[in-house]
Amino acid sequence: MQNLLDDLTALLQADQAFISDGAILKNAVIEAALNMDARLLELLMQSETIKAHFFTEVAGALVFDKVKFQDFVSNKAFLPDSYTAFKNRIGLTDVHGDYLSQSRDVVLAWPYKDCVLEGGMTKEDRGRDEVFWNTTLAPDDITRLFEPKVLTGWERWDGEAVAVGKPAPVGEVREDDNLLIKGNSLLALHSLKVRYAGKVKLVYIDPPYNTGNDGFRYNDRFNHSAWLTFMRNRLEVAKELLSRDGAMFVNLDDGEAHYCKVLMDEMFGRDNFVATIVWEKKYSASNDHKSIAPMHDYLLVFAKSEDWRLNLMPRTADKDSQYKFEDEEGIFRVSDYTCNKSADERPNLFYPVIQKNTGEEIWPKRTRVWAYSKDEHLQHVKDDVIYWGKDGKAKTPAFKRYRHKLKNDGVVPQTLWHHDFAGNTDAAKKRTKNVSRRSK
């Protein structure tokens, strides 16, 4: 064993292709071996010891056992002080302790990869073992299930129908009709695909949280792999409904949100991830909770493609009330002229400015610096966009932000949604009950 180690070390050190800063690059050696690199093979065959250990003669030809060689080079006994042992040895490993970066066999394993989960949606389905159609149906039968279906039991409810307490005649389904479909979500989505594929701007999904105690009338006790399959089946077809400039919102809690994020990264692409919104779903905590009381849910937001564009929120009176100053240029608000950095961190932003009306030389505090470079400040002086207080003699400047110079007339959405902005679960239940009462 020691002779094998010594011979291999000596051979590799003789070739600069596998050396960096005088140390052998293990990963480069493994990569060359897996690629059956001719330069490495010629090098290895110079040693009879190595040749006997890693090469086998078959029909007069030498066959290189690259798997055996990779295992040997990856072993800690080989070059424990090598370049990679200290500079590249932090990373993911498989069950054998081998680094994933050294393997060509690393794949994203998908439980029930070719299966379709039914996803029970009746009261009787709660707590049952989930049904995988591939175990009960032939592939052709599953294909037929996903073909368009005839939807029956149509009712049309408009303002007049609600007033008289009975549905209006349906007639035809118009393009601007809102559809409420009761049934298996997977089959309904596939049935909608013919008419609405590529036309939907937003898909919002509020799936079972997989907690075992959800209030929905379908199974909320999937095992983890089954739940991911349930979601994948439905996200795939829902994605087909989205237009190129559309987006998907999925509402979840801590239990599965992070796993669903990984799943959607795979399906939509990481570049199409928009944000994770934190929604404060309660206005008060449950003081009898056994651990840390949950107060929020997550909304995972993914765009269909790069064509997606953000819509701005309408400006509120609160936002407009900040514009309480006015000069000959127009109405403006003021913002801080400094930022929270020290002079040691950003010395280029630590310089004196001259008070416009008193001529006094003013410096920021040592714990802060100006928010603008000296050239930017001089331009601000020239443009007269520095505010020196109502009397013009303030010792700290502020920046004028004029209302009419806003680049847009809206507000960029944020990732934190408070219950007073987006509502809460208690209010949602009350509204649902009121709607239910009015429709009876």
C-alpha positions as CSV (number, residue, x, y, z in Angstrom):
1,M,0.0,0.0,0.0
2,Q,2.8,2.4,0.9
3,N,4.6,1.7,-2.3
4,L,1.5,2.4,-4.3
5,L,1.0,5.7,-2.4
6,D,4.7,6.7,-3.0
7,D,4.7,5.8,-6.7
8,L,1.5,7.7,-7.4
9,T,2.7,10.8,-5.5
10,A,6.0,10.8,-7.4
11,L,4.3,10.4,-10.8
12,L,1.8,13.2,-10.3
13,Q,4.4,15.6,-8.9
14,A,6.3,15.2,-12.2
15,D,3.4,16.6,-14.3
16,Q,2.5,20.3,-13.9
17,A,-1.1,19.6,-15.1
18,F,-1.9,18.2,-11.7
19,I,0.1,20.7,-9.6
20,S,-0.7,24.1,-8.1
21,D,1.6,26.0,-5.8
22,G,3.7,22.8,-5.5
23,A,0.7,20.7,-4.2
24,I,-1.1,18.0,-6.0
25,L,-4.7,18.8,-7.1
26,K,-6.8,15.8,-6.1
27,N,-9.9,17.0,-7.9
28,A,-8.0,17.5,-11.1
29,V,-6.6,14.0,-10.9
30,I,-10.0,12.5,-10.3
31,E,-11.6,14.5,-13.1
32,A,-8.8,13.4,-15.5
33,A,-9.3,9.7,-14.5
34,L,-13.1,9.9,-15.0
35,N,-12.6,11.4,-18.4
36,M,-10.0,8.7,-19.3
37,D,-7.5,11.4,-20.0
38,A,-4.7,10.0,-22.2
39,R,-2.0,12.1,-20.5
40,L,-2.9,10.7,-17.1
41,L,-3.1,7.1,-18.3
42,E,0.3,7.3,-19.9
43,L,1.7,8.7,-16.7
44,L,0.1,5.9,-14.6
45,M,1.4,3.1,-16.8
46,Q,5.0,4.2,-16.2
47,S,4.8,2.5,-12.8
48,E,4.5,-1.3,-12.8
49,T,3.0,-1.2,-9.3
50,I,0.2,1.2,-10.4
51,K,-0.3,-0.7,-13.6
52,A,-0.8,-3.9,-11.8
53,H,-3.2,-2.4,-9.3
54,F,-5.5,-0.3,-11.6
55,F,-5.2,-1.9,-15.0
56,T,-6.6,-5.3,-16.1
57,E,-5.6,-7.1,-19.3
58,V,-8.6,-8.0,-21.4
59,A,-8.1,-9.6,-24.9
60,G,-4.6,-8.3,-25.1
61,A,-5.5,-4.7,-24.1
62,L,-5.1,-2.9,-20.8
63,V,-8.4,-1.7,-19.3
64,F,-8.2,1.1,-16.7
65,D,-10.5,0.7,-13.6
66,K,-11.3,4.4,-13.1
67,V,-13.8,3.7,-10.2
68,K,-11.2,1.9,-8.2
69,F,-8.7,4.6,-9.0
70,Q,-11.1,7.3,-7.9
71,D,-11.8,5.6,-4.6
72,F,-8.1,5.3,-4.0
73,V,-7.3,8.9,-4.7
74,S,-10.3,10.1,-2.6
75,N,-9.1,8.1,0.4
76,K,-7.8,10.2,3.3
77,A,-4.6,8.1,3.3
78,F,-3.6,9.6,0.0
79,L,-2.1,13.1,0.3
80,P,-3.7,14.1,3.6
81,D,-1.8,17.4,3.4
82,S,-2.7,18.0,-0.3
83,Y,-4.1,21.2,-1.7
84,T,-7.6,19.9,-1.8
85,A,-7.4,18.5,1.7
86,F,-7.3,22.0,3.2
87,K,-8.6,24.3,0.5
88,N,-11.5,22.5,-1.1
89,R,-12.6,19.9,1.4
90,I,-15.7,21.7,2.8
91,G,-18.8,20.4,1.0
92,L,-21.6,17.9,0.7
93,T,-20.9,14.2,0.9
94,D,-22.9,11.1,0.1
95,V,-23.7,8.2,2.5
96,H,-20.2,6.8,2.1
97,G,-18.5,10.1,3.1
98,D,-17.3,10.8,-0.5
99,Y,-17.5,14.4,-1.6
100,L,-20.2,15.1,-4.2
101,S,-17.8,17.2,-6.2
102,Q,-15.7,14.1,-6.9
103,S,-18.6,12.0,-8.2
104,R,-20.2,11.9,-11.6
105,D,-23.2,10.0,-10.3
106,V,-24.8,12.8,-8.2
107,V,-28.5,13.3,-9.2
108,L,-31.5,15.0,-7.8
109,A,-33.4,12.0,-6.5
110,W,-37.2,12.3,-6.9
111,P,-39.4,10.0,-4.8
112,Y,-42.2,8.4,-6.9
113,K,-40.7,10.0,-10.0
114,D,-43.1,8.5,-12.5
115,C,-46.2,8.4,-10.3
116,V,-49.3,10.4,-10.1
117,L,-50.9,11.0,-6.7
118,E,-54.7,11.1,-6.6
119,G,-54.9,13.5,-3.7
120,G,-58.2,12.7,-1.9
121,M,-60.5,15.8,-1.5
122,T,-63.5,14.5,0.5
123,K,-64.2,14.3,4.2
124,E,-63.8,10.5,4.0
125,D,-60.3,10.9,2.5
126,R,-58.9,12.5,5.7
127,G,-56.2,10.3,7.3
128,R,-56.2,7.6,4.6
129,D,-53.2,6.2,2.8
130,E,-52.8,8.1,-0.4
131,V,-53.5,6.4,-3.7
132,F,-50.9,6.4,-6.4
133,W,-52.7,5.9,-9.7
134,N,-49.7,4.1,-11.3
135,T,-50.3,1.2,-8.8
136,T,-54.0,0.8,-9.7
137,L,-54.3,2.1,-13.3
138,A,-52.5,1.3,-16.6
139,P,-50.5,4.2,-18.2
140,D,-53.2,4.6,-20.9
141,D,-55.9,5.0,-18.2
142,I,-53.9,7.8,-16.5
143,T,-53.5,9.5,-19.9
144,R,-57.2,9.4,-20.4
145,L,-57.8,10.8,-17.0
146,F,-55.8,13.9,-18.0
147,E,-57.8,14.4,-21.2
148,P,-60.5,17.2,-21.2
149,K,-63.6,16.4,-19.1
150,V,-67.2,17.4,-19.4
151,L,-68.0,19.6,-16.5
152,T,-71.6,19.2,-15.2
153,G,-73.9,20.8,-12.7
154,W,-73.3,24.4,-13.9
155,E,-74.8,27.3,-12.1
156,R,-74.4,31.0,-12.8
157,W,-74.4,33.4,-9.9
158,D,-74.4,37.2,-10.6
159,G,-75.7,40.1,-8.6
160,E,-79.3,39.5,-9.7
161,A,-79.1,35.8,-8.9
162,V,-77.9,36.5,-5.4
163,A,-80.7,39.0,-4.9
164,V,-83.4,36.5,-5.8
165,G,-81.6,33.5,-4.1
166,K,-81.4,31.2,-7.1
167,P,-78.9,30.8,-10.0
168,A,-79.4,32.3,-13.4
169,P,-79.5,30.3,-16.7
170,V,-75.9,29.4,-17.6
171,G,-75.9,29.7,-21.4
172,E,-72.4,29.8,-22.6
173,V,-69.2,30.4,-20.6
174,R,-67.8,33.8,-21.4
175,E,-64.1,34.7,-21.4
176,D,-64.5,37.1,-18.5
177,D,-66.5,34.6,-16.3
178,N,-65.0,33.6,-13.0
179,L,-65.2,29.8,-12.6
180,L,-65.5,28.0,-9.3
181,I,-65.0,24.3,-10.0
182,K,-65.6,21.6,-7.4
183,G,-63.8,18.3,-7.8
184,N,-60.3,16.8,-8.0
185,S,-57.9,19.7,-8.5
186,L,-55.6,17.7,-10.7
187,L,-58.3,16.6,-13.2
188,A,-59.9,20.1,-13.1
189,L,-56.5,21.7,-14.0
190,H,-56.0,19.3,-16.9
191,S,-59.5,20.0,-18.1
192,L,-58.9,23.8,-18.1
193,K,-55.6,23.4,-20.0
194,V,-57.3,23.2,-23.4
195,R,-59.0,26.6,-23.1
196,Y,-56.7,28.5,-20.7
197,A,-53.1,27.2,-21.3
198,G,-50.7,30.1,-21.6
199,K,-53.5,32.7,-20.8
200,V,-53.5,33.0,-17.0
201,K,-51.6,35.9,-15.4
202,L,-51.6,34.6,-11.8
203,V,-52.0,31.2,-10.2
204,Y,-52.5,31.2,-6.4
205,I,-52.3,27.8,-4.7
206,D,-53.3,27.2,-1.0
207,P,-52.4,23.5,-0.7
208,P,-52.7,21.2,2.3
209,Y,-49.9,22.2,4.7
210,N,-49.2,18.5,5.6
211,T,-49.6,19.1,9.3
212,G,-52.3,16.5,10.1
213,N,-54.7,19.1,11.6
214,D,-55.7,21.3,8.7
215,G,-59.3,22.5,8.4
216,F,-59.7,21.6,4.8
217,R,-61.8,18.7,3.8
218,Y,-59.1,16.6,2.2
219,N,-56.2,14.6,3.3
220,D,-53.7,16.7,5.3
221,R,-51.6,13.8,6.5
222,F,-49.4,12.9,3.6
223,N,-46.0,11.5,4.2
224,H,-43.4,13.9,3.1
225,S,-42.5,12.2,-0.2
226,A,-46.2,11.8,-1.1
227,W,-46.9,15.5,-0.3
228,L,-44.1,16.5,-2.7
229,T,-45.5,14.3,-5.4
230,F,-49.0,15.8,-4.8
231,M,-47.5,19.2,-5.3
232,R,-45.4,18.4,-8.3
233,N,-48.3,16.8,-10.2
234,R,-50.4,20.0,-9.7
235,L,-47.6,22.6,-10.2
236,E,-46.7,21.1,-13.5
237,V,-50.1,21.6,-15.0
238,A,-50.7,24.9,-13.3
239,K,-47.4,26.2,-14.8
240,E,-48.8,25.3,-18.3
241,L,-51.8,27.6,-17.6
242,L,-49.5,30.6,-16.9
243,S,-48.8,33.1,-19.6
244,R,-45.2,34.0,-20.2
245,D,-45.6,37.1,-18.1
246,G,-47.5,35.3,-15.4
247,A,-46.5,34.3,-11.8
248,M,-47.2,31.5,-9.3
249,F,-48.0,32.1,-5.6
250,V,-48.0,29.2,-3.3
251,N,-49.1,29.6,0.3
252,L,-47.5,27.4,3.0
253,D,-46.2,27.3,6.5
254,D,-42.8,26.2,8.0
255,G,-43.6,22.5,7.6
256,E,-43.1,22.3,3.8
257,A,-42.4,25.8,2.5
258,H,-38.6,25.2,2.2
259,Y,-39.0,21.8,0.5
260,C,-41.5,23.3,-1.9
261,K,-39.0,26.1,-2.7
262,V,-36.4,23.5,-3.8
263,L,-39.1,21.7,-5.8
264,M,-40.1,25.0,-7.6
265,D,-36.5,25.9,-8.1
266,E,-36.3,22.7,-10.2
267,M,-39.5,23.3,-12.0
268,F,-39.4,27.0,-12.7
269,G,-35.6,27.6,-12.6
270,R,-33.8,29.5,-9.8
271,D,-33.6,32.6,-12.1
272,N,-37.4,32.8,-12.0
273,F,-37.7,33.0,-8.2
274,V,-39.1,36.3,-7.3
275,A,-39.5,36.4,-3.5
276,T,-40.6,34.7,-0.3
277,I,-43.3,36.8,1.2
278,V,-43.9,36.5,5.0
279,W,-47.5,37.0,5.8
280,E,-48.5,37.8,9.4
281,K,-51.6,35.6,9.5
282,K,-52.6,36.3,13.1
283,Y,-53.1,39.5,15.1
284,S,-52.4,37.9,18.4
285,A,-50.4,34.9,19.6
286,S,-51.8,31.7,21.1
287,N,-50.4,31.8,24.6
288,D,-51.1,28.1,25.2
289,H,-48.9,27.0,22.3
290,K,-46.5,24.2,23.4
291,S,-43.4,25.8,21.8
292,I,-42.8,29.1,19.9
293,A,-46.2,30.3,18.7
294,P,-46.4,30.6,14.9
295,M,-47.6,34.0,13.6
296,H,-46.8,33.8,9.9
297,D,-47.2,31.9,6.7
298,Y,-45.1,32.0,3.5
299,L,-46.0,32.9,0.0
300,L,-43.5,31.5,-2.5
301,V,-43.5,33.6,-5.7
302,F,-42.1,32.4,-9.0
303,A,-42.3,34.0,-12.4
304,K,-43.1,31.9,-15.5
305,S,-40.3,33.6,-17.5
306,E,-38.2,36.7,-17.8
307,D,-41.3,38.4,-19.4
308,W,-42.9,38.9,-15.9
309,R,-43.1,42.5,-14.8
310,L,-43.9,43.9,-11.4
311,N,-47.1,45.8,-10.8
312,L,-46.8,48.6,-8.3
313,M,-49.0,49.1,-5.3
314,P,-51.2,52.2,-5.3
315,R,-49.8,55.2,-3.3
316,T,-51.6,55.7,0.0
317,A,-52.5,59.0,1.7
318,D,-49.8,58.1,4.3
319,K,-47.1,58.0,1.6
320,D,-48.3,61.3,0.1
321,S,-48.5,63.0,3.5
322,Q,-44.7,62.8,3.7
323,Y,-44.5,65.5,1.0
324,K,-45.1,68.4,3.3
325,F,-42.5,70.9,2.1
326,E,-42.7,73.2,-0.9
327,D,-40.5,75.7,-2.8
328,E,-40.5,77.3,-6.2
329,E,-39.6,73.9,-7.7
330,G,-42.6,72.1,-6.2
331,I,-43.7,69.8,-3.3
332,F,-41.0,67.7,-1.7
333,R,-40.1,65.5,1.2
334,V,-36.7,65.2,2.8
335,S,-34.4,62.3,3.4
336,D,-31.3,61.7,5.4
337,Y,-28.1,63.0,3.8
338,T,-25.9,60.6,5.8
339,C,-25.6,56.8,6.1
340,N,-24.6,54.4,8.9
341,K,-20.9,53.9,8.1
342,S,-17.9,55.2,9.9
343,A,-15.2,57.4,8.5
344,D,-12.8,54.4,8.7
345,E,-15.0,52.3,6.6
346,R,-15.8,54.9,3.9
347,P,-13.1,57.6,4.1
348,N,-14.1,58.9,0.6
349,L,-17.6,59.8,2.0
350,F,-16.1,61.7,5.0
351,Y,-15.5,65.3,3.9
352,P,-16.7,68.8,4.9
353,V,-19.7,70.5,3.3
354,I,-20.4,74.2,3.4
355,Q,-23.7,75.4,4.9
356,K,-25.4,77.4,2.1
357,N,-26.5,80.3,4.2
358,T,-24.0,80.6,7.1
359,G,-20.8,79.5,5.3
360,E,-20.1,77.1,8.2
361,E,-18.0,74.0,7.5
362,I,-20.0,70.9,8.5
363,W,-18.7,67.4,8.9
364,P,-20.8,64.2,9.5
365,K,-20.5,62.5,12.9
366,R,-17.5,60.0,13.1
367,T,-20.0,57.2,13.3
368,R,-21.6,58.2,10.0
369,V,-20.6,59.4,6.6
370,W,-22.3,61.4,3.8
371,A,-24.6,59.3,1.6
372,Y,-23.1,60.8,-1.5
373,S,-19.7,61.2,-3.0
374,K,-18.1,64.7,-3.1
375,D,-18.8,65.0,-6.8
376,E,-22.5,64.1,-6.2
377,H,-22.7,66.6,-3.4
378,L,-21.3,69.4,-5.6
379,Q,-23.9,68.5,-8.2
380,H,-26.6,68.7,-5.5
381,V,-25.4,72.2,-4.6
382,K,-25.6,73.2,-8.2
383,D,-29.1,71.8,-8.6
384,D,-30.2,73.3,-5.3
385,V,-31.6,70.0,-3.9
386,I,-30.2,70.3,-0.4
387,Y,-32.6,71.3,2.4
388,W,-31.2,73.4,5.3
389,G,-34.3,73.6,7.4
390,K,-37.2,76.0,7.5
391,D,-35.0,79.0,8.5
392,G,-32.1,77.9,6.2
393,K,-29.6,77.7,9.0
394,A,-29.8,74.0,10.1
395,K,-26.4,72.4,10.9
396,T,-27.3,69.1,9.1
397,P,-28.3,69.0,5.5
398,A,-31.2,66.9,4.1
399,F,-32.0,65.8,0.5
400,K,-35.0,67.2,-1.3
401,R,-37.2,64.5,-3.0
402,Y,-39.7,66.2,-5.3
403,R,-43.1,64.6,-5.8
404,H,-43.2,65.4,-9.5
405,K,-39.8,63.7,-10.1
406,L,-40.9,60.3,-9.0
407,K,-40.0,57.6,-11.5
408,N,-43.3,55.9,-11.0
409,D,-46.6,56.7,-9.4
410,G,-46.8,53.6,-7.3
411,V,-45.1,51.8,-4.4
412,V,-42.9,48.8,-4.7
413,P,-44.4,45.8,-2.9
414,Q,-42.5,44.4,0.1
415,T,-41.9,40.9,1.4
416,L,-43.3,41.5,4.8
417,W,-47.2,41.6,4.9
418,H,-48.7,42.7,8.2
419,H,-52.2,41.5,9.1
420,D,-53.5,45.1,8.9
421,F,-52.4,45.2,5.3
422,A,-53.2,41.7,4.0
423,G,-55.8,40.5,6.6
424,N,-55.6,37.5,8.9
425,T,-57.0,34.0,9.1
426,D,-59.7,34.9,11.6
427,A,-61.1,37.7,9.4
428,A,-60.9,35.4,6.4
429,K,-63.0,32.8,8.2
430,K,-65.7,35.4,9.1
431,R,-65.8,36.7,5.5
432,T,-66.2,33.1,4.2
433,K,-69.0,32.4,6.6
434,N,-70.8,35.6,5.5
435,V,-70.5,34.7,1.9
436,S,-71.8,31.2,2.6
437,R,-74.8,32.6,4.4
438,R,-75.7,35.0,1.6
439,S,-75.4,32.2,-1.0
440,K,-77.9,30.0,0.8
